[in-house]
Amino acid sequence: MPPLPLTAVFADLPDPRRETQNKLHLLSDILVVATCAVIGGAESWDGIAVFGRAKESFFRRFLPLENGIPSPDTFERVFAKLDPGAFTTAFGRWLTAALETTGRVPIAIDGKSVRGSKKATSTGCLHLVSAWATEARLTLGQVSVPDGSNEVAVIPELLAALELKGAVVTLDAAGCQKAIARQIRDQGGDYVLAVKGNPPALHEAVERAFAAACEADFEGVAHDGHASDEVGHGRAEERYAVMISDPTGLPPEWPDVAAVVQVNRERAVGDRTTTTTHYYVTSHRGAAAEMAGLIRGHWGIESMHWVLDVVYGEDDNRTRSGHAGANLAMIRKVAVSLTRRAPGKQSGVTKRLKAGWDDDYMLQVLQGIPAVVVR
């Protein structure tokens, strides 16, 4: 039986425990069992330990398990002490190996609160900012907001941990900051940033650019447009994206602005119709159709957040000791990535159950990522 790619992921991860006679289990054994247990349906330390004991013969095919399956308390203590940055980096290298290397890689960055895990952050709970490869549907990284801070403050840390050369990074209005745009460009990537009232000077300048273009009927203005529509789930939505290349009048401190984009949406649900207008600024030189796809694709990370709450019960999870909440949240994101890529057209709930019941299917889920881990 070939080794699991997962067993190599944690090879260089620093063990946070002291070397004492009470250290009975290898760190890699603890982390592999926990990851498989979460994929297979476990949502608590007790559940992880019970899953491990029920599947001990399966795990012994790949792990030494010299002292059997760890206890629930052991899982909790290790996850509470484990450095979440190093843990996320280990997973991120593994998942990044599955990315296609041709063309631009869209990466969406967004935050999510775990409302059951109370913390002294700006949201009052554990708040995590994640990077999501929208086309490959893979989590590439995660940082947790420290006590007394907010989402915007940790975005630079997450960006610094990512390989952005050849990537297009999309962020909502909270991430529309000059320093963030500059960091993305300095790391070799392009940005697509949603522009709202803050920063006001940029928002007003983008609005003026489109107002002037409309007044001139776009005569002499380098522009492109793309229309799309979608019908389903009881609603109909029409979207029209207009892009102005090399706009003038924008604040000069914004780095390498190649275009501004206006997206108009008209949504009909029953007899109610709503119309909205959204603005974006980007350093990427592409057609309007590509830009519309990048903007639309950003909300794939919201789909991942929905799965975490509905399938994995993340919002109800009360894990809060040390770093345990952040580390367990990273495993849930890995589980979402792997089950989405696993064979079959079943729902996430069904795939998760199947992985817990069927050892062969669990192997298929785990082997959905290449064995090569870039170090």
Secondary structure as a PSIPRED ss2 file (coil, helix, strand):
# PSIPRED VFORMAT (PSIPRED V4.0)

   1 M C   1.000  0.000  0.000
   2 P C   1.000  0.000  0.000
   3 P C   1.000  0.000  0.000
   4 L C   1.000  0.000  0.000
   5 P H   0.000  1.000  0.000
   6 L H   0.000  1.000  0.000
   7 T H   0.000  1.000  0.000
   8 A H   0.000  1.000  0.000
   9 V H   0.000  1.000  0.000
  10 F C   1.000  0.000  0.000
  11 A C   1.000  0.000  0.000
  12 D C   1.000  0.000  0.000
  13 L C   1.000  0.000  0.000
  14 P C   1.000  0.000  0.000
  15 D C   1.000  0.000  0.000
  16 P C   1.000  0.000  0.000
  17 R C   1.000  0.000  0.000
  18 R C   1.000  0.000  0.000
  19 E C   1.000  0.000  0.000
  20 T C   1.000  0.000  0.000
  21 Q C   1.000  0.000  0.000
  22 N C   1.000  0.000  0.000
  23 K C   1.000  0.000  0.000
  24 L C   1.000  0.000  0.000
  25 H C   1.000  0.000  0.000
  26 L C   1.000  0.000  0.000
  27 L H   0.000  1.000  0.000
  28 S H   0.000  1.000  0.000
  29 D H   0.000  1.000  0.000
  30 I H   0.000  1.000  0.000
  31 L H   0.000  1.000  0.000
  32 V H   0.000  1.000  0.000
  33 V H   0.000  1.000  0.000
  34 A H   0.000  1.000  0.000
  35 T H   0.000  1.000  0.000
  36 C H   0.000  1.000  0.000
  37 A H   0.000  1.000  0.000
  38 V H   0.000  1.000  0.000
  39 I H   0.000  1.000  0.000
  40 G C   1.000  0.000  0.000
  41 G C   1.000  0.000  0.000
  42 A C   1.000  0.000  0.000
  43 E C   1.000  0.000  0.000
  44 S C   1.000  0.000  0.000
  45 W H   0.000  1.000  0.000
  46 D H   0.000  1.000  0.000
  47 G H   0.000  1.000  0.000
  48 I H   0.000  1.000  0.000
  49 A H   0.000  1.000  0.000
  50 V H   0.000  1.000  0.000
  51 F H   0.000  1.000  0.000
  52 G H   0.000  1.000  0.000
  53 R H   0.000  1.000  0.000
  54 A H   0.000  1.000  0.000
  55 K C   1.000  0.000  0.000
  56 E H   0.000  1.000  0.000
  57 S H   0.000  1.000  0.000
  58 F H   0.000  1.000  0.000
  59 F H   0.000  1.000  0.000
  60 R C   1.000  0.000  0.000
  61 R C   1.000  0.000  0.000
  62 F C   1.000  0.000  0.000
  63 L C   1.000  0.000  0.000
  64 P C   1.000  0.000  0.000
  65 L C   1.000  0.000  0.000
  66 E C   1.000  0.000  0.000
  67 N C   1.000  0.000  0.000
  68 G C   1.000  0.000  0.000
  69 I C   1.000  0.000  0.000
  70 P C   1.000  0.000  0.000
  71 S C   1.000  0.000  0.000
  72 P H   0.000  1.000  0.000
  73 D H   0.000  1.000  0.000
  74 T H   0.000  1.000  0.000
  75 F H   0.000  1.000  0.000
  76 E H   0.000  1.000  0.000
  77 R H   0.000  1.000  0.000
  78 V H   0.000  1.000  0.000
  79 F H   0.000  1.000  0.000
  80 A H   0.000  1.000  0.000
  81 K H   0.000  1.000  0.000
  82 L C   1.000  0.000  0.000
  83 D C   1.000  0.000  0.000
  84 P H   0.000  1.000  0.000
  85 G H   0.000  1.000  0.000
  86 A H   0.000  1.000  0.000
  87 F H   0.000  1.000  0.000
  88 T H   0.000  1.000  0.000
  89 T H   0.000  1.000  0.000
  90 A H   0.000  1.000  0.000
  91 F H   0.000  1.000  0.000
  92 G H   0.000  1.000  0.000
  93 R H   0.000  1.000  0.000
  94 W H   0.000  1.000  0.000
  95 L H   0.000  1.000  0.000
  96 T H   0.000  1.000  0.000
  97 A C   1.000  0.000  0.000
  98 A C   1.000  0.000  0.000
  99 L C   1.000  0.000  0.000
 100 E C   1.000  0.000  0.000
 101 T C   1.000  0.000  0.000
 102 T C   1.000  0.000  0.000
 103 G C   1.000  0.000  0.000
 104 R C   1.000  0.000  0.000
 105 V E   0.000  0.000  1.000
 106 P E   0.000  0.000  1.000
 107 I E   0.000  0.000  1.000
 108 A E   0.000  0.000  1.000
 109 I E   0.000  0.000  1.000
 110 D E   0.000  0.000  1.000
 111 G E   0.000  0.000  1.000
 112 K E   0.000  0.000  1.000
 113 S E   0.000  0.000  1.000
 114 V E   0.000  0.000  1.000
 115 R E   0.000  0.000  1.000
 116 G E   0.000  0.000  1.000
 117 S E   0.000  0.000  1.000
 118 K E   0.000  0.000  1.000
 119 K C   1.000  0.000  0.000
 120 A C   1.000  0.000  0.000
 121 T C   1.000  0.000  0.000
 122 S C   1.000  0.000  0.000
 123 T C   1.000  0.000  0.000
 124 G C   1.000  0.000  0.000
 125 C E   0.000  0.000  1.000
 126 L E   0.000  0.000  1.000
 127 H E   0.000  0.000  1.000
 128 L E   0.000  0.000  1.000
 129 V E   0.000  0.000  1.000
 130 S E   0.000  0.000  1.000
 131 A E   0.000  0.000  1.000
 132 W E   0.000  0.000  1.000
 133 A E   0.000  0.000  1.000
 134 T C   1.000  0.000  0.000
 135 E C   1.000  0.000  0.000
 136 A C   1.000  0.000  0.000
 137 R C   1.000  0.000  0.000
 138 L E   0.000  0.000  1.000
 139 T E   0.000  0.000  1.000
 140 L E   0.000  0.000  1.000
 141 G E   0.000  0.000  1.000
 142 Q E   0.000  0.000  1.000
 143 V E   0.000  0.000  1.000
 144 S E   0.000  0.000  1.000
 145 V C   1.000  0.000  0.000
 146 P C   1.000  0.000  0.000
 147 D C   1.000  0.000  0.000
 148 G C   1.000  0.000  0.000
 149 S C   1.000  0.000  0.000
 150 N C   1.000  0.000  0.000
 151 E H   0.000  1.000  0.000
 152 V H   0.000  1.000  0.000
 153 A H   0.000  1.000  0.000
 154 V H   0.000  1.000  0.000
 155 I H   0.000  1.000  0.000
 156 P H   0.000  1.000  0.000
 157 E H   0.000  1.000  0.000
 158 L H   0.000  1.000  0.000
 159 L H   0.000  1.000  0.000
 160 A H   0.000  1.000  0.000
 161 A C   1.000  0.000  0.000
 162 L C   1.000  0.000  0.000
 163 E C   1.000  0.000  0.000
 164 L C   1.000  0.000  0.000
 165 K C   1.000  0.000  0.000
 166 G C   1.000  0.000  0.000
 167 A E   0.000  0.000  1.000
 168 V E   0.000  0.000  1.000
 169 V E   0.000  0.000  1.000
 170 T E   0.000  0.000  1.000
 171 L E   0.000  0.000  1.000
 172 D C   1.000  0.000  0.000
 173 A H   0.000  1.000  0.000
 174 A H   0.000  1.000  0.000
 175 G H   0.000  1.000  0.000
 176 C C   1.000  0.000  0.000
 177 Q C   1.000  0.000  0.000
 178 K H   0.000  1.000  0.000
 179 A H   0.000  1.000  0.000
 180 I H   0.000  1.000  0.000
 181 A H   0.000  1.000  0.000
 182 R H   0.000  1.000  0.000
 183 Q H   0.000  1.000  0.000
 184 I H   0.000  1.000  0.000
 185 R H   0.000  1.000  0.000
 186 D H   0.000  1.000  0.000
 187 Q C   1.000  0.000  0.000
 188 G C   1.000  0.000  0.000
 189 G C   1.000  0.000  0.000
 190 D E   0.000  0.000  1.000
 191 Y E   0.000  0.000  1.000
 192 V E   0.000  0.000  1.000
 193 L E   0.000  0.000  1.000
 194 A E   0.000  0.000  1.000
 195 V E   0.000  0.000  1.000
 196 K C   1.000  0.000  0.000
 197 G C   1.000  0.000  0.000
 198 N C   1.000  0.000  0.000
 199 P C   1.000  0.000  0.000
 200 P H   0.000  1.000  0.000
 201 A H   0.000  1.000  0.000
 202 L H   0.000  1.000  0.000
 203 H H   0.000  1.000  0.000
 204 E H   0.000  1.000  0.000
 205 A H   0.000  1.000  0.000
 206 V H   0.000  1.000  0.000
 207 E H   0.000  1.000  0.000
 208 R H   0.000  1.000  0.000
 209 A H   0.000  1.000  0.000
 210 F H   0.000  1.000  0.000
 211 A H   0.000  1.000  0.000
 212 A H   0.000  1.000  0.000
 213 A H   0.000  1.000  0.000
 214 C H   0.000  1.000  0.000
 215 E H   0.000  1.000  0.000
 216 A C   1.000  0.000  0.000
 217 D C   1.000  0.000  0.000
 218 F C   1.000  0.000  0.000
 219 E C   1.000  0.000  0.000
 220 G C   1.000  0.000  0.000
 221 V C   1.000  0.000  0.000
 222 A C   1.000  0.000  0.000
 223 H E   0.000  0.000  1.000
 224 D E   0.000  0.000  1.000
 225 G E   0.000  0.000  1.000
 226 H E   0.000  0.000  1.000
 227 A E   0.000  0.000  1.000
 228 S E   0.000  0.000  1.000
 229 D E   0.000  0.000  1.000
 230 E E   0.000  0.000  1.000
 231 V E   0.000  0.000  1.000
 232 G E   0.000  0.000  1.000
 233 H C   1.000  0.000  0.000
 234 G C   1.000  0.000  0.000
 235 R E   0.000  0.000  1.000
 236 A E   0.000  0.000  1.000
 237 E E   0.000  0.000  1.000
 238 E E   0.000  0.000  1.000
 239 R E   0.000  0.000  1.000
 240 Y E   0.000  0.000  1.000
 241 A E   0.000  0.000  1.000
 242 V E   0.000  0.000  1.000
 243 M E   0.000  0.000  1.000
 244 I E   0.000  0.000  1.000
 245 S E   0.000  0.000  1.000
 246 D C   1.000  0.000  0.000
 247 P C   1.000  0.000  0.000
 248 T C   1.000  0.000  0.000
 249 G C   1.000  0.000  0.000
 250 L C   1.000  0.000  0.000
 251 P C   1.000  0.000  0.000
 252 P C   1.000  0.000  0.000
 253 E C   1.000  0.000  0.000
 254 W C   1.000  0.000  0.000
 255 P C   1.000  0.000  0.000
 256 D C   1.000  0.000  0.000
 257 V C   1.000  0.000  0.000
 258 A C   1.000  0.000  0.000
 259 A E   0.000  0.000  1.000
 260 V E   0.000  0.000  1.000
 261 V E   0.000  0.000  1.000
 262 Q E   0.000  0.000  1.000
 263 V E   0.000  0.000  1.000
 264 N E   0.000  0.000  1.000
 265 R E   0.000  0.000  1.000
 266 E E   0.000  0.000  1.000
 267 R E   0.000  0.000  1.000
 268 A E   0.000  0.000  1.000
 269 V E   0.000  0.000  1.000
 270 G C   1.000  0.000  0.000
 271 D C   1.000  0.000  0.000
 272 R E   0.000  0.000  1.000
 273 T E   0.000  0.000  1.000
 274 T E   0.000  0.000  1.000
 275 T E   0.000  0.000  1.000
 276 T E   0.000  0.000  1.000
 277 T E   0.000  0.000  1.000
 278 H E   0.000  0.000  1.000
 279 Y E   0.000  0.000  1.000
 280 Y E   0.000  0.000  1.000
 281 V E   0.000  0.000  1.000
 282 T E   0.000  0.000  1.000
 283 S C   1.000  0.000  0.000
 284 H C   1.000  0.000  0.000
 285 R C   1.000  0.000  0.000
 286 G C   1.000  0.000  0.000
 287 A C   1.000  0.000  0.000
 288 A H   0.000  1.000  0.000
 289 A H   0.000  1.000  0.000
 290 E H   0.000  1.000  0.000
 291 M H   0.000  1.000  0.000
 292 A H   0.000  1.000  0.000
 293 G H   0.000  1.000  0.000
 294 L H   0.000  1.000  0.000
 295 I H   0.000  1.000  0.000
 296 R H   0.000  1.000  0.000
 297 G H   0.000  1.000  0.000
 298 H H   0.000  1.000  0.000
 299 W C   1.000  0.000  0.000
 300 G H   0.000  1.000  0.000
 301 I H   0.000  1.000  0.000
 302 E H   0.000  1.000  0.000
 303 S H   0.000  1.000  0.000
 304 M H   0.000  1.000  0.000
 305 H H   0.000  1.000  0.000
 306 W H   0.000  1.000  0.000
 307 V H   0.000  1.000  0.000
 308 L H   0.000  1.000  0.000
 309 D H   0.000  1.000  0.000
 310 V H   0.000  1.000  0.000
 311 V C   1.000  0.000  0.000
 312 Y C   1.000  0.000  0.000
 313 G C   1.000  0.000  0.000
 314 E H   0.000  1.000  0.000
 315 D H   0.000  1.000  0.000
 316 D H   0.000  1.000  0.000
 317 N C   1.000  0.000  0.000
 318 R C   1.000  0.000  0.000
 319 T C   1.000  0.000  0.000
 320 R C   1.000  0.000  0.000
 321 S C   1.000  0.000  0.000
 322 G C   1.000  0.000  0.000
 323 H C   1.000  0.000  0.000
 324 A H   0.000  1.000  0.000
 325 G H   0.000  1.000  0.000
 326 A H   0.000  1.000  0.000
 327 N H   0.000  1.000  0.000
 328 L H   0.000  1.000  0.000
 329 A H   0.000  1.000  0.000
 330 M H   0.000  1.000  0.000
 331 I H   0.000  1.000  0.000
 332 R H   0.000  1.000  0.000
 333 K H   0.000  1.000  0.000
 334 V H   0.000  1.000  0.000
 335 A H   0.000  1.000  0.000
 336 V H   0.000  1.000  0.000
 337 S H   0.000  1.000  0.000
 338 L H   0.000  1.000  0.000
 339 T H   0.000  1.000  0.000
 340 R H   0.000  1.000  0.000
 341 R H   0.000  1.000  0.000
 342 A C   1.000  0.000  0.000
 343 P C   1.000  0.000  0.000
 344 G C   1.000  0.000  0.000
 345 K C   1.000  0.000  0.000
 346 Q C   1.000  0.000  0.000
 347 S C   1.000  0.000  0.000
 348 G H   0.000  1.000  0.000
 349 V H   0.000  1.000  0.000
 350 T H   0.000  1.000  0.000
 351 K H   0.000  1.000  0.000
 352 R H   0.000  1.000  0.000
 353 L H   0.000  1.000  0.000
 354 K H   0.000  1.000  0.000
 355 A H   0.000  1.000  0.000
 356 G H   0.000  1.000  0.000
 357 W H   0.000  1.000  0.000
 358 D C   1.000  0.000  0.000
 359 D H   0.000  1.000  0.000
 360 D H   0.000  1.000  0.000
 361 Y H   0.000  1.000  0.000
 362 M H   0.000  1.000  0.000
 363 L H   0.000  1.000  0.000
 364 Q H   0.000  1.000  0.000
 365 V H   0.000  1.000  0.000
 366 L H   0.000  1.000  0.000
 367 Q C   1.000  0.000  0.000
 368 G C   1.000  0.000  0.000
 369 I C   1.000  0.000  0.000
 370 P C   1.000  0.000  0.000
 371 A C   1.000  0.000  0.000
 372 V C   1.000  0.000  0.000
 373 V C   1.000  0.000  0.000
 374 V C   1.000  0.000  0.000
 375 R C   1.000  0.000  0.000
